[in-house]
Amino acid sequence: MKKLIAIVSVLAAGFVGTAKADITMSAGSSLEMQSIGSSTNLSIGGSLGFKFSQDLGNGITVSMQGLSFGNDVDAADNIATDGAATVVTAQGALTSETNTLGLNGLEGTNEYVNTVSLAAATSSSISSGASVDSDAFEQISFATANGTLTYGSDVEIDYADLGVGDVLSSDLTDTGMGTATSSLSLGNTTGNGIQYATSFGGTSLTLGYLMKNSSGADFFDTSASGNSNTMAIKTAIPVGPLSATVAYTSDNTASATNNTFGISTSMAAGNGTLSVAYVSSDNQTADVSQISAKYATTLGSASLAIGYSSTDAAGSTNTNNTTATISQSVGTGASVFAEFVNSDGVASGGETSAVLLGSSFAF
């Protein structure tokens, strides 16, 4: 209860103006049904997040993301922590403890027998999906007129992941699909690092560097020999009627060197937008290339998108994916949608297609 009162007090302070920071809260909910093979799967869940920002009055705005919650279709009961959760269990036998108490003025001895359950606590770990963001408050951004600098323990610099063929918005749509025979590996692109984003003359530039490209504590020895790093660069350049983005990522992890190059572009086509992309990755296992395309348009007040990708890993059969989604607004913050995925080039016996119907609400 004390924790709840403290949280309410902080939020109240933000709204009445006694706190300088701007507090933004977002929430949403969804209800989804997936049909895959002979199975019908239902999922219901939601999300809740907080963001804090403050203008320092000197041209710099500081912001950070607060604790966020969300549902994960891969986690039991949808809610799980980011990483391994520790479950404490009790084991042991019942024992008895006898206390003798003498009461003044009364004859005899009054005996109270207390039976106490004594147990040795044991713990075990379970792995689950990342539904509760335990890295909250571990990223901070400094924004100026010249760009934004971000530092944190959960920085993502997967800039070369420019494929456009996956238009799905729900995690449930392709859950349970067969394992792809050819898949694109981007290396280690999340960790403790720094990112800087700026723009000039219609061109945007993003630079990223991870001092430690694996999970772990926020505090660590940056000079330790076991730390592996990743660097990345991305730029978006207007080219006539086109908008082109080029990116490169290099992961120097020992025995797993992974260099990824990606390029994507888009242009107006008919009543919508056509996007194409090419991504190439080389690593210790196999070189992989992927081509993809997407067309997005509107049908009346509904939004429609169709995507296609073909992935070729050296020595493996190509995996080709087709995805589609259509969404219709049914009120402020509310929509209904349908999604479809089909894949060939998956492991023998795996499901190759799925359909999803859903609704979403934003509060």
N, C-alpha and C positions, 0 to 999 in steps of 0.2 A: 504494500500500500504506500509506503514511504517513497519508493521509486516512482510509482505512478503520480503521486502528488508533485514530486520534483519535476517530472517531465511536463505535467500540466502547467506548472509555475513558469517554466522556461518558455513554453509556447505562448502563454498568456502575456508574458513580458514582451515577447516579440511583437504581438498584435497591438498592445496598448502603447508601445513606443519607448518603454524604459530600456529595452535592449536595442543596440544600434544595428544589429544584423537583420537582413531581410531573410525571412524564413518562407520557403516554398514547399508545400505539401502536395503530393499527387497520389491518386488511388485509382484502382480499376478492378473489374471483375469479368470473368468469362465463363461460359458454359459451352462445352464442345462434345461432339460425338464423332468417333472415327470408325469407319468400316474398312477392315483389312482382312483378306482371306475369309475365313469362316467366323471371325471374331468381330464383335461390336464393343468398342471401348468408350466409356464416358469419363469426362474430366471436368471438374469445376474448381475454380481457384481465383485468386486475385493478387493484387500487388499494392504495396504502400511504401512510399519513399519520402525522404526529406532532403532539402538542399538549403545551404546557408551561404549568404554572400554579404559583403560589406565594402562600401566605397571608403577608401582611406582619406579622401579629400585631396590627394596629391596626384591624381591621374591614374592611380592603381586601384583595381577592384580585386579583392581576395575572395575566393569561394571554395567550398568543399562540399562533397556529397555526404549526406548523413546515412544512417542505418536504413536499409531497404529490405523489404520482405516480398516474396513472390512464390507462386506455385511452380512445382517442377513435376512433370508427368513421370519422371524416372524415380522419384522419391516416394517412400511409403508415407501415406497421408498427406502427400504434396509438400510438406514443410520439412526442410532439412538445413543443416548448416553447411557452410562452404568448407568441405574437406571431411575429415573423420570426426565423428561424434563419439564421445565416451559415455558408455552406459554402465552405471554402477549397480551391481546386484549383490544380494546378501545371502550368505550360506552359513549354516551352523546348526547346532542342536539346542533345544530348550534346556535351560538350567534353572535351579531354584535357589533362592537366597532367603534365609530365615532370620528375621529380626525379632529379638525379645525386648519387650517394653514393659517396665514396671510402673504401675499407676499408684500414686500416693493415696493412702487411706483405704485401699482395697486389698483384700487378701488374694494371694495367688499371683500367678504370672500370666499376663495377657500376651499372647503370641500372634504376631502378624506374619503371614507368609506371603512374600512377594515373588511371583514367578516372572522372570525376565528373559526375554529372547535375546541371546547374545549371538552375534554373527560376525564372521570375518568378511569385510567388504572386498569384493573383487571387481575388476573393471575389464571391459572389452571395448574394442573399437569397431565402428561400422562406417562404411563409406557410402556416401549418398550424393545426390545432385546439389548444386549450389542454389538454394532457394533463399537463404538468409545471407545477406552480404556481410560477412564477418570482417571485411576489409574497410568497412565504413570509417570515415574520419582519417584514413591513412593516405588520402590524396589531397593536395592543396594546389590551387591555381592562382597565378598572378596575371591579371589581364591589363594591358595598357593599349594605347592607340597603335603601337607598333607590333603587337602580337600577344600571345598567351603562353606562359611558361607553367608547366605542370610537373610536380614531383609526387611520387607515391610508391607504394609497395605492390600495387596491382595495376601497373600501367600496361596497356595493350598497344603494341606497335606492329600489328599484322597488316601493315600498309599494302603489301603486295597481294593481299587477298581481294582481288578486284573482279572475281567472277560474278556474272550477272544472271546466270541461269536459274538460280534458286529464288523463286518469288514467294515462297511460303512464309507465312507470318506466325504460324502456330508450331510449337515443338511437338505436338501430338500427331500432326499429319503424317510424318514419315517415321514415327516410332514403330519398331517392329519390322521395318523393311529389311530385306536380305543384305548381307555384307557385300559392299562393292568390291569387285575384283581389281579395279583401278581406282585409287583415291589420291587426292592431292595433300601432301604434307608440307606445312609451312614452317616447321621447326619450332623452337621455343621463342614465343613472341609475347609472353606476359611475365612480368617480374618487377623487381625493384629498380626503378629508373626514372628518366626525365624525358619530357617531350616539349617541343617548342613549335608553335604554329603561327604563321604570319602570312601576309599577302601584300602584293605591290603590283601596280599597273595591270590589274585583272588576272594576275597569276598568284596562286596560293602555293605555299611551301610548308611542309611539315617535316621535322627532324626528330628522331627518337633514339634513345640509347638506354639499354638495360645493363646496369652494373652487375645484376644477378638475375639470370633468365630462368629461374625456377622458383617454386614456392618456398616459403620459409618465413622466419620471424622478420619483423620490420628492422630490427637492429642486427647488423652483421658486420664482419670484418671485410671491407671492400678489397683489401690486399691479399686475402686468402687465396691460395693456389687453386682451391677447388671451385672458385667462382667462374662461371662462364658468362659471357656477355653477348648481346645481340644489338646490332645497329640497323636503322632503317631510314629511308628518305622517300618522300612522296611529293609530287608537284602536279598541279592541275593548270593546264594552259588552254586558253581559247584559240581555236584554229578555224577562222572563218565561221561557218555555221555550226561547227563541231565544238565539243568540249572534251578535251583529252586529258586523261590522268595517267601518269607513269609513276611506278614505285619499285623500290628494290629493298630487300631485307636479307641480312647476312647473320646467321647463327653460328658462332664459333665453338659450340660445345664439342669437346673431344670425342672423336669417333662417330660424330653425328652431324658433321658440317652440312648445313643446309642453306643454299643461296636461292632466293626466289625473286623472279622478275615478273611484273605484271603491268599490263596496259589496258585501258578501257576507254571507250568513247561513246558519245550519244548524240543524236540529232533528231530534229522534228521530222516525222514521217506520217503523212496522212493526217488523221485526227489524233495522233498520239506521239510517243517518243520511242525510237529504236535505239537500243544499246547493244554493243558487242564488246567482248573482252578476250584477252589471251593471257594465260599465266603459265610460267615454266619454272620448275623447281628441280634442283639436283641435290642429291644427298648420298649417303653411304649405301642405301638400300637399292634405289632405282631412280632414274630420271623420270619425271612426270611432266606432262603438258596437258593443258585444258583450254578448250575453246568454248565460248558460251555466248548466248544472245538472249535478249528480252524485248518484248514489245508491250508497252503500257498505254491504255487509252481509256475513254469513258463511254458508257452506253447509257444515254440519258443522265440520270444522277448516280449511276453505279460505276464503280472503278473496276477495270479488268486488266489483268497482267498475265502474260504467257512467257515461260522461260524454257530454254534448252541448253544443255551442256554435254560435252563429250570429253571424257578423261582417259588419257592414254599413259599407262605406266609401263616402263620397259619390261618385257617378259610376261605381261599379263594381258588378258582380254580387255578391250575397251569397255568402259561403263558409260552408258548414255542415259541421261535423266531428262524427263519432261515434267514441268510443274505448271500449274495454273491456279489463279485465285480470282474470285469476284466478290466485291463487297458493296453492300447497300446500306446507306444511312437510314435509320428509322426514328430519328429524333436527336436532340442535342446530346452528344457524347455516347450515343448508342448506335450499334450497327449489327447486321447479320451478314455472314459470309460463308462461302464454300471454297474448299481447296481440293486439289487433285495432284497426285504424284504417280509417275510411272517410270520404271527403271528396267533396263536390260543390261546384262553383264554383272549379275550378282551371283553370290555363292549358290551352289546347287541346293534346291529345297527352300530357298528363302523367298519371302513374299516380294512381288514385283510391282504392286500397285496398291493405292489406298485412296479413300475419299473421306473428307471431313466436312461436317456442318457445324457452325458455331455462331455464337453471339458474344458481343463484348460491350462493356459499359465503362465509361470514364467518369469519375466523380471529382 
